[in-house]
Amino acid sequence: AGPLPEPPATSSSPISGDAMERMESDSVEMIDNTALLSAVTVGSRLEVYWPADGKYHPCAVAHRNPMGTIHTLRYEEDGVVETIDLTWEKFRLRDDEDSAQLAVGAIAGPGVA
């Protein structure tokens, strides 16, 4: 009878497009972020690794789901807001004093407190 067709893509995923592309790329390695994820809270500053350019990109956590894996991040370089499953991402915590301040207004935009 042949293989079953792929189900149609849906837009109901909470994960944003760029994050989904990183998760689906061949360069994704299995990462055990269990211990690291427990330390991530709203206001945490992170650096998320993007394999496409081989760099870590600084961001702040603006929202965290109750399960603690899906996070909304605001990138410092360009202000882009991304919802991402950190379970599958290579990232590291940053220890900066302004963590909470950077996350305030991340969704609303700059200048909003």
C-alpha positions in Angstrom: 0.0 0.0 0.0 3.0 2.3 0.4 4.1 4.7 3.1 1.6 7.0 4.8 1.7 10.6 3.7 3.1 13.2 6.0 0.4 15.0 8.1 -0.2 18.7 7.0 1.8 21.3 8.8 -0.2 23.2 11.4 0.3 26.6 12.9 -0.8 25.6 16.3 2.8 24.9 17.5 4.0 27.3 20.2 7.5 27.1 18.7 8.5 29.9 16.4 9.8 29.2 12.8 13.5 29.9 13.4 13.5 27.6 16.4 11.7 24.9 14.5 14.2 25.1 11.7 17.1 24.7 14.2 15.3 21.6 15.7 14.7 20.0 12.3 18.2 20.7 10.9 20.7 17.8 10.5 23.1 19.5 12.9 20.9 19.2 15.9 22.5 17.0 18.5 20.8 15.4 21.5 21.4 17.6 24.5 20.4 16.8 28.1 19.4 20.2 29.4 17.5 18.9 32.5 19.7 20.5 35.1 20.2 23.7 33.1 16.5 24.1 32.5 15.7 24.0 36.2 17.8 27.2 36.6 16.0 29.2 33.9 13.3 31.6 35.1 11.6 34.7 33.8 14.3 37.3 33.6 17.2 34.9 33.1 19.7 35.9 30.5 20.8 33.2 28.1 22.9 32.7 25.1 21.3 30.4 22.5 23.6 28.7 20.0 22.6 29.0 16.3 24.4 26.3 14.2 23.7 28.2 11.0 26.2 30.9 11.9 28.1 29.0 14.6 27.5 31.7 17.3 25.7 32.1 20.6 23.1 34.9 20.6 22.3 36.7 23.8 18.7 36.9 25.0 16.4 37.3 28.0 13.6 35.0 29.1 10.3 37.0 29.0 7.9 34.0 29.7 8.2 30.4 30.8 5.4 27.8 30.4 4.4 25.8 33.5 6.3 22.7 32.3 9.5 24.8 32.2 10.5 23.8 28.7 8.8 26.3 26.4 10.2 29.8 26.8 9.6 33.2 25.1 12.9 34.9 24.5 13.8 38.4 23.4 17.1 38.6 21.6 19.4 41.6 22.6 20.9 42.1 19.2 17.8 42.8 17.2 14.8 42.7 19.7 13.3 39.7 17.9 10.9 37.7 20.2 10.9 33.9 19.8 9.1 31.1 21.5 11.3 28.1 21.8 11.6 24.7 23.4 14.9 24.9 25.3 14.9 21.1 25.7 16.4 20.8 22.2 18.6 23.9 22.1 22.2 24.3 23.0 22.3 27.3 25.3 24.1 28.7 28.3 23.1 30.9 31.2 24.6 34.4 31.6 25.1 36.0 35.0 24.3 39.7 34.5 22.8 42.2 36.9 20.2 43.5 34.5 18.5 40.2 33.8 15.0 41.1 35.0 15.2 44.6 33.5 15.9 43.3 30.1 13.0 40.9 30.1 10.5 43.6 31.2 8.6 44.7 28.1 10.1 42.0 26.0 6.8 41.3 24.4 5.5 44.8 24.3 8.7 46.2 22.9 11.4 48.6 24.0 10.6 51.4 26.4 7.6 49.6 28.0 7.9 48.8 31.7 
